[in-house]
Structure formats: C-alpha cells, structure tokens
Amino acid sequence: MGERKDVTVPMDEEFVEEIEAQLTYGDSRAGWIREACQMRLDGEFDESDDTDTRPRTDGGRVAALN
C-alpha cells in the first residue's frame, strides 16, 4: 500500500458511535474506516445507492458507509 500518513477526520459524535457499534472484538475504528474507504474506492458499494456524497459545509458526515 505504500508509505502511511496519519489523517484526522472530524466527525459528529453520533457518526463515531454508529461506527463503533459495527466493531467486533479486536477491530479498530481506524481499521474499519480504512476498509470502508477502500471499499468505496474499489467500487464495492451498491451503485443504486442514492446517498448524497457531496461534502457538507456544516461539519456533518458526508455519507453512510454501510
């Protein structure tokens, strides 16, 4: 994958809680987010999903990753 870079991504507390609810024993939040990003980049999301993925200016989440 190459050299790693730490990235800080501000998220609403409720969004973080949704992610943490998906974690199982031994999972890390960072790992879960990396995997979700990779799935999105690989096109593994349903193309019929009408989720608005445009960045928001109010600091809210961009889109659900489920």
CYANA upper distance limits for C-alpha pairs under 8 A (distance plus 0.5 A):
 10 PRO  CA     59 GLY  CA      8.01
 11 MET  CA     15 PHE  CA      6.88
 11 MET  CA     16 VAL  CA      7.12
 11 MET  CA     59 GLY  CA      7.70
 11 MET  CA     60 GLY  CA      7.11
 11 MET  CA     61 ARG  CA      6.72
 12 ASP  CA     16 VAL  CA      7.08
 12 ASP  CA     59 GLY  CA      8.05
 12 ASP  CA     60 GLY  CA      6.61
 12 ASP  CA     61 ARG  CA      7.29
 13 GLU  CA     17 GLU  CA      6.74
 14 GLU  CA     18 GLU  CA      6.77
 15 PHE  CA     19 ILE  CA      6.91
 15 PHE  CA     61 ARG  CA      7.65
 16 VAL  CA     20 GLU  CA      6.66
 17 GLU  CA     21 ALA  CA      6.61
 18 GLU  CA     22 GLN  CA      7.28
 19 ILE  CA     23 LEU  CA      7.40
 19 ILE  CA     29 ARG  CA      7.70
 19 ILE  CA     32 TRP  CA      8.41
 20 GLU  CA     29 ARG  CA      7.13
 23 LEU  CA     27 ASP  CA      6.14
 23 LEU  CA     28 SER  CA      7.69
 23 LEU  CA     29 ARG  CA      7.69
 23 LEU  CA     32 TRP  CA      8.00
 27 ASP  CA     31 GLY  CA      7.48
 27 ASP  CA     32 TRP  CA      7.62
 28 SER  CA     32 TRP  CA      6.70
 29 ARG  CA     33 ILE  CA      6.71
 30 ALA  CA     34 ARG  CA      6.60
 31 GLY  CA     35 GLU  CA      6.63
 32 TRP  CA     36 ALA  CA      6.70
 33 ILE  CA     37 CYS  CA      6.63
 34 ARG  CA     38 GLN  CA      6.63
 35 GLU  CA     39 MET  CA      6.61
 36 ALA  CA     40 ARG  CA      6.78
 36 ALA  CA     65 LEU  CA      6.89
 37 CYS  CA     41 LEU  CA      6.71
 38 GLN  CA     42 ASP  CA      6.51
 39 MET  CA     43 GLY  CA      6.66
 39 MET  CA     44 GLU  CA      5.62
 39 MET  CA     45 PHE  CA      7.43
 40 ARG  CA     44 GLU  CA      6.41
 40 ARG  CA     45 PHE  CA      6.64
 45 PHE  CA     49 ASP  CA      8.24
 51 THR  CA     63 ALA  CA      6.89
 51 THR  CA     64 ALA  CA      8.16
 52 ASP  CA     62 VAL  CA      7.89
 52 ASP  CA     63 ALA  CA      7.03
 53 THR  CA     62 VAL  CA      6.03
 53 THR  CA     63 ALA  CA      5.98
 54 ARG  CA     62 VAL  CA      6.92
 55 PRO  CA     61 ARG  CA      8.44
 55 PRO  CA     62 VAL  CA      5.95
 56 ARG  CA     60 GLY  CA      6.64
 56 ARG  CA     61 ARG  CA      7.61
 56 ARG  CA     62 VAL  CA      6.71
